[in-house]
């Protein structure tokens, strides 16, 4: 009898040990960094990110997120075509694009992903289950490639101690990021760049329409490759530029109207050119613009677009353009590379507020966020000496955590104009030209992103690295309801 009890105890102990090991490993699976991809992994020989030994604080997106709209040149092309893989984006410095799938291309994500469905309830013996009446038949939400359908507002309150100006919040795991609704093939989500619930409200609104209208809206949102808004404070003009995938080509649409400052809705109509782009698309398109800042300003702007006729689709785009703060992590050990020494002095002089020209003058964060589509950001630092450091790219993050690895384009240097939201007049690019690589390494989906900078190769100097955390200065919005967001 005693040997039998001892045997049971040993089995029980082994089971408990196995369960504890499984529980310890589950968290790592959730917060593990996304695997490196051909387009996002560091260049061969690149050193790892520097440790934050010291810090100084100072005052088109290329991701593929969906399918395309009907081709206006084909009379029978009335519905969006079946999604096809888009060509890989050409990597700067190479003569040919990589012959492999784009890691930012879309894949469907089921609404119940990650959840174990309950077991079906068997019908009572001898009583077949009658079919549901047609008036009560539930129409499933059409899942467009690259989008996550929502069933409700998903309003998530931030912790009371969250501070948008504290870089420590970038890595907190008890906050919910704001997402557009689109995902990439490798599971990264497109995010907002603010703490408000505007995107969640607009996504929930789209769920209230019928299934066919919802499907067309999701298809149209997924086809918007990039969006650009410029507001002229002197003339009161607003200009919106869209790049939309239609069939196998990308078309440009420009719309213009009033800037809507003061909270009123302004109509947008198609124009031949705007924002340095010529209109190349032929589809019918019109829009409405409304500024949604609580104080009547236009740092946060909502644009509603009606694309096509019979059938038409509605696309909502949120534009944000505001000042930001930065926190710079400069390593204690560094080389004597004069290019790096100038940049290092640039940030140190800014933190100490020295009376010199080699310091920061303005910091801005500009973004576009397509509801159920892509999002992208442009981050700019301009010095008193007119030196410009500008970087642009998609706003991507893992669904859990904030660590990411996304190559960014350098505004004014790389061939990427999808987020060139600033004028390059009266600017110097000496500092920008000395940066060999810029990558987004963290994004909390709430207006805080961290960039890793790597100096270009020069003589025998090692390639110094440093990090900059951008933090948007958040402005309150109008109350989110149908009346305040009405675009009529």
C-alpha positions in Angstrom: 0.0 0.0 0.0 2.8 2.4 0.9 4.7 2.0 -2.4 1.4 2.7 -4.2 0.9 6.0 -2.3 4.5 7.0 -2.9 4.0 6.4 -6.6 0.9 8.6 -6.7 2.8 11.3 -4.9 5.6 11.2 -7.4 3.2 11.4 -10.4 1.3 14.3 -8.7 4.6 16.2 -8.1 5.7 15.7 -11.8 2.4 17.1 -13.0 2.6 20.2 -10.8 6.1 20.8 -12.0 5.0 20.5 -15.7 2.2 22.9 -15.1 4.4 25.5 -13.4 6.9 25.4 -16.3 4.1 25.9 -18.8 2.8 28.9 -16.9 6.2 30.5 -16.7 6.7 30.2 -20.4 3.3 31.6 -21.5 4.1 35.2 -20.8 7.2 35.1 -22.9 5.2 33.9 -25.9 2.9 36.9 -25.5 5.5 39.7 -25.2 8.2 38.2 -27.3 9.6 40.6 -30.0 8.4 40.0 -33.5 10.7 38.0 -35.7 13.2 39.9 -37.8 12.1 40.2 -41.4 14.2 40.9 -44.6 12.8 44.5 -44.7 13.1 45.3 -41.0 16.2 43.4 -39.7 19.3 45.5 -39.1 22.0 45.6 -41.8 24.7 42.9 -41.5 27.3 43.9 -39.0 25.1 46.4 -37.2 25.7 46.6 -33.5 22.8 46.2 -31.1 20.9 49.1 -29.7 22.9 51.1 -27.1 22.0 51.0 -23.5 20.3 54.0 -22.1 23.2 55.2 -20.0 22.4 58.8 -20.1 19.4 60.8 -21.3 18.6 64.4 -22.3 15.1 65.8 -22.4 14.0 68.7 -24.5 11.1 70.7 -25.2 3.0 56.3 -47.6 3.5 54.4 -45.3 5.1 51.6 -47.1 3.2 48.9 -45.2 0.7 46.9 -47.3 -2.7 46.7 -45.6 -5.3 45.5 -48.0 -6.9 45.2 -51.4 -7.7 47.7 -54.1 -10.7 49.5 -55.5 -12.3 48.7 -58.8 -10.4 49.7 -61.9 -12.3 52.7 -63.4 -11.0 51.8 -66.9 -13.1 48.5 -66.9 -16.8 48.9 -67.3 -17.6 45.5 -65.6 -15.3 46.2 -62.7 -18.0 47.2 -60.2 -16.7 45.4 -57.1 -13.3 45.4 -55.6 -11.2 42.6 -57.1 -9.7 39.6 -55.3 -6.6 40.7 -53.3 -3.3 40.0 -55.1 0.1 40.2 -53.6 1.7 43.6 -54.1 5.3 43.9 -55.3 8.0 44.2 -52.6 9.1 47.8 -51.8 12.5 48.6 -53.2 15.1 48.7 -50.5 17.2 51.9 -50.6 20.7 51.2 -51.9 19.8 48.1 -54.0 19.2 48.0 -57.7 16.3 45.5 -57.6 13.5 44.9 -55.1 13.8 41.8 -53.0 12.1 38.8 -54.7 10.2 37.7 -51.6 6.9 38.4 -49.9 6.4 41.8 -48.4 6.3 41.3 -44.6 3.8 44.2 -44.4 1.4 42.7 -46.8 -2.1 41.9 -45.5 -3.6 38.7 -44.2 -7.0 38.1 -42.8 -7.3 38.1 -39.1 -10.4 36.3 -37.8 -12.5 38.2 -35.2 -12.0 35.3 -32.7 -8.3 34.9 -33.2 -6.5 33.7 -30.1 -9.8 32.6 -28.5 -10.9 29.0 -28.0 -14.5 28.6 -29.3 -17.0 27.0 -26.9 -18.0 23.4 -27.7 -21.3 23.2 -29.7 -24.4 22.2 -27.7 -25.9 19.0 -29.1 -29.6 19.1 -29.9 -32.1 17.3 -27.6 -32.6 13.6 -28.6 -35.3 13.1 -31.1 -35.8 16.9 -31.6 -34.0 18.3 -34.6 -32.9 21.9 -34.3 -35.1 24.1 -36.4 -33.4 26.7 -38.6 -33.4 30.3 -37.4 -36.0 32.6 -38.9 -34.7 34.7 -41.8 -35.4 38.0 -39.9 -33.1 36.8 -37.1 -30.3 35.4 -39.2 -27.0 36.8 -38.1 -24.9 38.2 -41.0 -21.2 37.8 -40.2 -19.0 40.8 -40.5 -17.1 40.6 -43.8 -13.4 40.3 -42.9 -11.3 42.2 -45.4 -7.7 41.2 -45.7 -5.7 43.2 -43.3 -8.5 44.5 -41.0 -9.8 43.5 -37.6 -13.6 44.0 -37.4 -14.9 45.4 -34.1 -18.2 44.7 -32.4 -18.3 47.7 -30.1 -16.7 51.0 -29.2 -13.9 49.2 -27.3 -13.3 52.4 -25.2 -10.4 51.7 -22.9 -9.5 54.1 -20.1 -5.9 54.9 -19.5 -4.5 54.5 -16.0 -4.8 57.6 -13.9 -1.0 57.9 -13.5 -0.4 57.8 -17.3 1.7 60.8 -18.4 2.0 61.5 -22.1 5.2 63.4 -21.4 6.9 60.6 -19.5 9.1 58.3 -21.7 8.8 55.5 -19.1 5.2 55.0 -20.3 6.5 53.7 -23.6 7.2 50.3 -22.2 4.3 49.9 -19.8 2.3 46.7 -20.3 -0.9 47.7 -18.5 -2.2 50.2 -21.2 -4.2 49.6 -24.3 -2.9 51.1 -27.5 -5.3 52.8 -30.0 -5.4 50.8 -33.3 -6.8 51.7 -36.7 -8.1 48.1 -37.3 -5.6 47.0 -40.0 -2.9 44.4 -39.5 0.1 43.1 -41.6 1.0 39.6 -42.7 3.3 39.2 -39.8 0.7 40.2 -37.2 1.8 43.9 -36.6 -1.1 46.3 -36.1 -1.4 49.9 -37.4 -1.9 52.3 -34.6 -3.0 55.8 -33.7 -0.6 58.4 -32.4 -2.7 59.9 -29.6 -4.5 58.8 -26.4 -8.1 59.7 -27.5 -10.8 57.2 -28.6 -11.6 58.8 -31.9 -10.5 55.8 -34.0 -12.5 53.4 -31.8 -15.6 55.6 -32.1 -15.3 55.7 -35.9 -14.7 52.0 -36.2 -17.7 51.2 -34.1 -19.8 53.5 -36.3 -18.9 51.5 -39.4 -20.3 48.4 -37.7 -23.8 49.9 -37.7 -24.2 49.8 -41.5 -25.5 46.8 -43.4 -23.1 44.0 -44.4 -22.6 45.0 -48.0 -21.9 48.7 -47.2 -19.5 47.6 -44.5 -17.7 45.4 -46.9 -17.2 48.2 -49.4 -16.1 50.6 -46.7 -13.4 48.1 -45.5 -12.2 47.4 -49.0 -11.9 51.2 -49.8 -10.1 51.9 -46.5 -7.6 49.1 -47.2 -6.8 50.5 -50.6 -5.6 53.9 -49.3 -1.8 53.7 -49.4 -1.1 57.2 -47.9 -2.8 60.4 -47.0 -1.5 64.0 -46.7 -3.1 67.1 -45.3 -1.8 70.7 -45.4 -3.6 73.7 -43.8 -2.7 77.2 -44.8 -3.2 79.5 -41.8 -3.0 82.6 -44.0 -5.4 81.7 -46.8 -7.6 79.4 -44.8 -7.2 76.6 -47.5 -7.0 72.9 -46.8 -5.5 70.4 -49.3 -5.8 66.6 -49.0 -3.7 64.3 -51.1 -4.5 60.5 -51.3 -2.7 57.7 -53.0 -5.1 54.9 -53.7 -4.4 51.4 -55.1 -6.7 50.8 -58.1 -6.1 47.5 -59.8 -2.4 47.1 -60.4 -1.5 50.8 -60.2 -1.6 53.6 -57.6 -3.6 56.7 -58.4 -3.3 60.2 -56.9 -6.4 62.2 -55.8 -6.2 65.8 -54.7 -9.0 67.6 -52.9 -9.2 71.2 -51.6 -11.5 73.3 -49.5 -11.6 75.5 -46.4 -9.7 74.4 -43.3 -12.8 74.2 -41.1 -11.2 76.0 -38.2 -13.8 76.7 -35.5 -15.5 73.3 -35.7 -17.6 73.7 -38.8 -17.6 71.2 -41.6 -16.0 72.2 -44.9 -16.6 70.6 -48.3 -13.7 69.2 -50.3 -13.7 68.9 -54.1 -11.2 67.4 -56.5 -8.5 69.7 -57.9 -5.8 69.1 -60.5 -2.9 69.4 -58.2 -2.0 70.0 -54.5 0.8 69.2 -52.1 3.2 68.9 -55.0 1.2 66.1 -56.6 -0.9 65.9 -59.8 -4.3 64.2 -59.8 -4.1 61.0 -61.9 -7.2 59.1 -60.7 -10.5 59.3 -62.6 -13.0 58.0 -60.0 -15.6 60.2 -58.5 -14.5 61.4 -55.1 -15.7 64.1 -52.7 -15.1 64.8 -49.1 -15.8 66.8 -45.9 -13.3 68.2 -43.4 -13.8 69.1 -39.8 -11.4 70.2 -37.1 -12.1 68.3 -33.8 -10.0 70.1 -31.2 -12.0 71.1 -28.2 -10.5 74.7 -28.4 -11.6 75.0 -32.1 -8.1 74.4 -33.5 -7.0 72.0 -36.2 -4.2 69.9 -34.7 -6.7 67.0 -35.0 -8.7 66.9 -38.2 -11.3 64.4 -39.4 -11.8 64.0 -43.1 -14.7 61.9 -44.5 -14.4 60.7 -48.1 -17.0 59.3 -50.5 -15.3 57.3 -53.2 -17.0 56.0 -56.4 -20.6 55.9 -57.5 -23.1 53.0 -57.5 -21.7 51.5 -55.4 -19.8 54.1 -53.3 -17.7 53.7 -50.2 -17.0 55.9 -47.2 -13.5 56.3 -45.8 -12.6 58.3 -42.7 -9.1 59.6 -42.2 -7.8 61.3 -39.0 -4.9 63.7 -39.4 -2.8 64.9 -36.4 -0.1 67.6 -36.5 1.2 68.9 -33.2 4.2 69.8 -31.2 6.1 67.1 -29.4 8.8 66.6 -26.7 11.9 64.4 -27.1 14.0 62.4 -24.7 17.4 61.4 -26.0 19.5 58.5 -24.8 23.2 59.2 -25.5 25.7 56.5 -24.7 28.5 57.3 -22.3 31.1 55.7 -24.6 31.4 57.2 -28.0 33.9 57.8 -30.8 35.6 61.0 -31.9 33.6 61.1 -35.2 33.1 64.9 -35.7 29.7 64.3 -37.3 28.5 62.5 -34.2 30.0 65.0 -31.9 28.1 67.8 -33.6 24.8 65.9 -33.2 25.6 65.0 -29.6 26.3 68.6 -28.8 23.0 69.5 -30.6 20.9 67.6 -28.1 23.0 68.4 -25.0 22.8 72.1 -25.7 19.0 71.8 -26.1 18.6 70.0 -22.8 20.7 72.7 -21.0 19.0 75.5 -22.9 22.2 77.1 -23.9 22.3 80.4 -25.8 23.7 78.8 -29.0 22.4 78.1 -32.5 23.3 74.4 -32.4 20.2 73.4 -30.4 16.6 72.4 -31.1 14.0 75.0 -32.1 10.9 72.9 -32.9 9.8 69.3 -32.6 6.7 68.0 -34.4 4.8 64.8 -34.9 2.5 64.5 -37.9 0.4 61.5 -38.7 -2.4 60.1 -40.9 -4.7 57.3 -39.6 -7.1 55.6 -42.0 -10.0 54.0 -40.1 -9.7 50.3 -40.7 -6.6 51.0 -42.9 -3.0 52.1 -42.8 -1.4 54.8 -40.6 1.9 56.6 -40.9 3.9 59.2 -39.0 6.5 62.0 -39.8 8.8 63.0 -37.0 10.8 66.2 -37.4 13.3 68.1 -35.3 14.5 71.5 -36.6 17.3 73.5 -35.0 17.9 77.1 -34.5 20.7 76.7 -37.1 18.0 75.3 -39.6 19.4 71.8 -39.4 16.5 69.3 -40.0 16.2 65.8 -38.8 13.1 64.2 -40.3 12.0 60.6 -40.4 8.8 59.0 -41.8 7.3 55.6 -41.9 4.3 53.4 -41.0 2.9 53.4 -37.4 3.3 49.7 -36.6 3.3 47.9 -33.3 2.8 44.4 -31.9 -0.7 43.7 -30.6 0.9 43.1 -27.2 3.8 45.2 -26.0 5.5 48.0 -27.9 8.8 46.6 -29.3 9.0 46.8 -33.1 11.7 47.0 -35.8 10.7 49.2 -38.7 13.0 51.0 -41.1 12.2 54.7 -41.5 12.8 57.0 -44.5 14.7 60.2 -44.0 12.7 63.2 -45.1 14.6 65.2 -47.7 17.1 62.3 -48.4 15.4 59.0 -49.1 13.0 58.5 -52.0 9.8 58.5 -49.9 7.4 61.4 -50.2 4.3 59.7 -48.7 4.7 61.7 -45.5 6.7 64.7 -46.6 4.5 67.1 -44.7 7.0 69.9 -44.3 8.6 72.5 -46.5 12.3 71.9 -47.1 12.9 75.6 -47.7 15.5 77.3 -45.5 16.7 74.0 -44.1 20.0 72.3 -43.8 20.4 68.5 -44.1 24.0 68.2 -42.9 23.0 66.3 -39.7 20.4 64.2 -41.6 23.0 63.2 -44.2 25.3 61.9 -41.5 22.6 59.4 -40.3 23.2 56.1 -41.9 20.1 54.3 -40.6 17.0 55.2 -38.7 14.6 52.6 -37.2 11.5 52.7 -35.1 12.1 50.3 -32.2 9.1 51.0 -30.0 5.6 52.4 -30.4 2.9 52.3 -27.7 0.1 53.4 -30.0 -0.6 56.4 -27.8 1.7 59.1 -29.3 5.0 57.8 -28.0 7.6 56.3 -30.3 11.3 55.5 -30.0 13.8 55.8 -32.8 17.3 54.2 -33.0 19.8 56.2 -35.0 23.0 54.8 -36.4 25.7 57.1 -37.9 26.9 56.4 -41.4 30.2 54.7 -41.9 33.0 57.3 -42.0 36.8 56.6 -42.2 37.9 54.3 -39.4 35.3 55.6 -36.8 32.8 53.1 -35.4 29.2 53.8 -36.2 27.9 55.5 -33.1 24.2 54.8 -32.1 21.7 56.8 -30.0 18.0 56.8 -29.3 15.3 59.5 -29.4 11.9 59.1 -27.9 9.2 61.3 -29.4 6.1 62.2 -27.3 3.2 64.1 -28.8 1.7 67.0 -26.8 -1.9 65.8 -26.5 -4.8 68.2 -27.0 -8.3 67.4 -25.8 -10.9 66.7 -28.5 -14.6 67.5 -28.7 -17.0 65.1 -27.0 -17.3 62.0 -29.2 -20.9 61.7 -30.4 -22.8 61.8 -33.6 -23.6 65.5 -33.3 -20.1 66.8 -32.5 -18.6 64.7 -35.4 -21.4 65.4 -37.9 -19.9 66.4 -41.2 -23.0 67.9 -42.7 
